[in-house]
């Protein structure tokens, strides 16, 4: 083996010429975000997926705000987060959820029922292995039965379907919006159109009583439904609200994302605020009284720059009371991630280059159970000829999408593919180390 390596090293003296001849692309480095504030934020890693018109990255940023782990993820990565003792992410091309373990191995593929395709907006994997998947259906309906002048062949898009599966991938619950909601109640939509979009669900939350909360951005509301029979328990916000919203200068939320029930019983959400006067985004927390049907705003945070997230956005209440806010899609600026304490002091803020945006950002502790040495594919804590052989075999014999493990270990130039350029760069690492 040593003589083989010596032979390769001897002949690799021509590599600089080869590099010029092939006009190799530059490495796709992780976006160089700006650290604006770093003042004792909550000490957990940042789990983030960033996207641009070109490169998409899944990354883990450590508490020192250094890049701990990243891959050029291509169509993967929406909804990237820690789910218990696993990492989960959405594969957008295949419209499936993937599960990663601590060895960077994909241990499961989670999909919707036959005839449905999973949606990236939210997914919940529970500690017992059960999981919830969001899908959408399109149906043709005689809307003249529901509204005057309704189209007899109306196409209704984005009919939400929430499915619960057990750890054996068996369907145990299906909630279909058409079966459990009354389309005629949605008079704020143009129900006489030949086709229209009904809902835009973007979060699923298992409530304290095991019923389900969903956020519907299209109608500016959070809906709670009975997990056993599917019936709506209440609407919060929007034109069908069962609640009186108190102490809120905007009178409620608009085009929201990421509605979550907190340990104190309150509901926290990211209020995109597209319809506010003036339009502005914020983090907002409501104290919910389900007997008197009041929702009292007890906390809000509006950024000093008065950011308006036209789309996307996420929020997380951390264990020390801080709030992590991803400001979604902003005009003229890249992703902005802000952490504030309950007194509204900014303790962390990072800003990405203009072209990069993020749908969801979370903080969590996560450590892989293998070393993070790029190039060490056989996990022997060194980079050598065995890793080159592994890489060559992957190019020759693996024609499927590269695994997350391979995208981290042997996609040396981080361009999202495994090819000869990675061989050349891996050899250079060996020769220069």
N, C-alpha and C positions, 0 to 999 in steps of 0.2 A: 504493500500500500504506500509505503514511504517513497519507493522509487517511482511509482506512478505519479505521486504528487510532485516529486522533483521534476519529472518529465513535463508536467503541465506548467510548472513555474518557469522552466527554461523556455518553453515555447510561448509563454504569455508576455514575453518582452515586446511583442508586436501589438499588444493591446491598445496603446495610445493611437496607433495608426488606424486600427479597426474602429475605434471610437469616433474618430474624425470621419471615416468613410461612411459609417452608418448614420451619422448625424443624429445621435441619440437624443431623445427628448430629455428635458430637465426633470429632476425629481419633483414630484408633487408634494411639497412640504405642507404641513398643517398650517392653516391660516394664522398669520401673525397678529393675534388680537392685542388690543391695547388694555393695559391694566390701569384703570382710572382711579379706583379706590380699593385699598386692601387693608382694612382696619379691624382685625380680629373677627373675621366672619366665622360662622359655624364650621367647625373642623371636620368636614366630610368632602369626599371627592365630588366633582361635577361630572355628571353623566350627560353627554350631549351629542346630538346629531346636527350637523350643519350642512346646508345645501346652497349651491349656486347654479348658474346656468351650465357649469361644467362639472367640477368635482363635488362629490358628496363625501363627508367624513363621519364616521362614528368614532367618538373619542372619550377618554377618561382623563380629566384634569385633576391633579392631586392638590392637596391643601396648600402647597407652595406655589400653586398656579403654574406648574410645569406640566408638560404633556407626559402623562404616565403610560398611555396606550392609545394608538389610533390606527385606523385602516381607511383606505380609499374605498368606500363601501358601494359605490355605484347605485343600483336600485334598492339596496338594502338600507335599513337604519331608521326609518320613521318610527317614532314611538319608542326609541331606544331607552331602556331603563332597567334598574334592578327590580326583580320580582321575587322576593324572598331570598332563596339561595341560588337563584338563576339570573341570567341576563336574558332579556327578551327584546325582539325587534321585529319590524314588519318588512317583508320582502315585497316591494311594490309591483314588480313585474309579475310575480306568481300570485300576488294577493293572498299571502299566507303569513302567519306569525311563526317565528323561529325561536327556539329556546337554546341557550348556550350554558354550559357548565363551567366550572372553574378551570378546566383543561382546554378551554377555547373550542370545545367540541359541540357541534349542534346535536342535541340529544332528542329533539322532538320537532315536528312540524304540525302546526295547529291550523286547521282550516274550517271554514263554514260548511254547512250541510250541502249536499248535492244541489246544484242549481243556483247556489248563492256564492258570492265571492266576498271574502273578508275585506273590511275597510280599515284604513290605517288610523283613523282618528282616536280610537281607544280600544283597549284590550285589558282584561284583568286575569292574571294567573294567581290562584289562591294557594295557600300553604299545603292543602290536601291534594293538590294536583288538578283540581277542577278549574275551569276557566270560562270566561265570557267573551264572546266574539260579536262584534257589530257588523252587520251587512246592510245592503240596500236592495230593494226590489223595485221594479217598474211594472205597473199594471194598467190595463185599459178598463175604464169605468164609464157607465152611462150617468154622467153628472146631472142630467136633467131630473133624475130621481132625488137629488139632494138640494139643488138650487134652481131658481128660475133662470132660464136661458142657458142651462148647463149643456155642455157638448155631449151628445150621446155616445161618442167614441173618444173620450178624453184620455190622454196619456198622463198618468200621474207618476212622476219620477221621485226617487229618494223616499220610498216607503221604508221606514226603519224596521230592521229585524234584529232582536237581541237573542242570542242563543247561549244557553248554559250547557256545558259538557262536563262529565265526570273525568277522573284521571284515566279511564279506559277509553276515552274519546266517544263515549255514548251520550247522545243528546238527552238531557233530562228536563229542559225547559226551553220553550220558544215563545217569545213575545213579538207579535207582529202589530205594527202601528195601525194597519188597516182594520184589524179585528178588534182592537181595543180603544181606538179613538174615533171620534165622530168628525168626519171631514167637513161636514156642514158648519161646525163651530168655527172654522178657520176663515172667517169672513174678511180678515185683513189681507188674505191672498186673493188673487184673481181666479176664482173657482169656475168662471165661465170660459176660460181660455181652452183652446184645443189641447194644450199640454202645459203643465206647470210642475215646478219643484215644490214638494210638500214640506219636507223637514231637512234639517242639517244637524244630526246628532254628533257631538264631538267629545262627550265624556260619559263613562259608566261608573257608578259608585254603588257599592253594596252598603246600604244604610245600617244604622245601629240595630234595627229590628229585622234585618236580613231582607228587607224589601229593596227595591232598586230605584236609584236616582239617575236620570239622564238629563244632559244639557242639550237643548234644541236651539241652536244659534238662529235658525230661520225665523222663529217666533219669539225670540228673546225670553225664553222661559226654561225653568227646571221642572221636570215632571217626575213625580214619585208614583210608582205603580207596584201593585201587589205581586210578589214573586210567585205566588201559588196559583192565582186565578187571572192575573194579567190586568185587573181593573185599575184604573187611575185612582190614586188616593188623593192627590192634590196637584195643582199647578202653582208654581211660584214665579211671579213676573209675567210679562207679556199680556196679551189681550184676554186671556182666559184665567188670569190669576185668581186664586182663592184667598190670597193674602193681601192685607193692607200693609204697604211698605212705609215705615216710619223713619224719620230722622235722616232721610237721604236727600241731599240737595238736587239730585237728578231724578228722584222719584222711582228709581229702579235701575236695572242694568240693561245693556244693549249689545247684541251680537257676541255674547260671552263665550268663554272657553273654560274647561277644567273646573267644573263645579264639584267641590269636595266637602264632605261632612267632617268637621273637626272633632277632636276628643271632647271638647267642651260642649258639643251639641250644635254649635254654630255652623253655618255654611259659608265657605270661602270660595271665591271664584275670580277669574280674570275677566274683567269687564272691558271688552274692546271699546265700547262707548261710541260706536259709529254714529248713532242717532242722538247722542246727547247735544245739548245746546250750551256752550260750544262743544263740538266733538272732542273727546279726550278719553284716553284709556286709564284704567286704574286697577289696583287690587282692592277688593271690597269684601267685608265680612258682615254677615247678618245673624242676629240672634233670632232663632225660629221658635215661635210659640204655636204648636200644632193643635192647641185647644181653642185659643182665641183667634187663630189665623192672622197673626201679625208677624212681620219680619222687620226687625229694628236694626238699622245700620249701626254697628258699634265701632267699626274701624274702616278706614280707607287710606289708600296711598296713591297719590298722583305725582308723577316724576316732576322735578323742577323744570324739565324741558317740555312738559305738557305733551308727552308722546301720544300719538294716535296710531294704534295697531290696526291696519286695514284688514289684516287676516292673521291667523295663527295666534300664538301666545299661550303661556302656561303660568301656573302658580303653585307654590308648595309652602306650607307652614312647617317649619323645622322644629326640632324637639326643644330648642331653647327659646322658642317664641319668635324667632326671626322669620321673615318671609322672603322666599326666593321667587323673583319675578323674571320671566322671559317676555320681553315686550313685543314679540311677534314681528310681523312685517311692517317696517317703518319706511316712510318716504325719505330717500336721500341718505340713508345710513344703514349699516349692517346690523346684525343681531346685537341687541343690548341686553345683558344679563345683570340684574341688580338684586342685591340682598339688603334688606332694611331690618332694623330692629323694631320692636313694637312702638317705640317712641319716634319712629319714622326717620331715624338717622341711617344714611347709607353706609354700610360697613364693607360692601364689596360691589364693584362694578367693573365689568369688562365689556369692550366694544369690538366687534368683528369688522373686518373690511367690508366695504359697501355691498359687494355682491353676495355676501353670505347671510343666510337667515336660518332660523331654527324654529321648529314646530313646538317641541316640548323639551324642557330642561329640568333635571332633577339633581338633588344632592343625595348621596348614599355612600356607605363604605363598601368597597369591593376590592378584593384581591384575587388574582388568578392563582391557581395551584401549580403553575409551571413558571419557569423563568421567562423574562420578557426580552431576552437577547435576540434582536432581529437577525435572521440568518441561521440561527441554531434550530433547524427543523427536527433533528433527532434528539434534542433535549439533553445533550451531554455536556452542556455548559461551555461549549467551544464551537467555533466556526471552522470547518475543515472540509476535506474532500467528500465525506459522507453527506454533508449538507448539499454539496453540488450535485451529487448523484440523486439525492431526493428531489431536488429542483428539476433536474433533467427528466426524471421519470414522470413528474407531474406534467411537464410540457408534452411529453411523448404519449402518455397513456390516459390522462385525465382530460376529457373534452367537455366536462360539465362546468358549471360555475365554480370558481375557486371557493374553497371553504374559508370561513373567517380565520381559522388557524393559518392557512396558507397566505391569505391576504396580509396577515401580520408578519409571519415568519419569512416568507420567500418572495413577496412582492416588494423587492428591495427599493425600487424607485417610487413606490406608492402611486402607480398610475392606474391601479385597479385591475391589472391583468398580470398573468404569469407568462413571461416570454424570455427570449434570448437576452434582452437587455438586463434582466435580473441576474442571469448567469454571469455576464460580464462584470456587473457591479459586485456580485458576491465574491467572485475571484479577486477583484481588486481589494475587497475588504481583507481577504486572507493574505494577500501579498503585502499589504501595507500595515498589517497589525503586528 
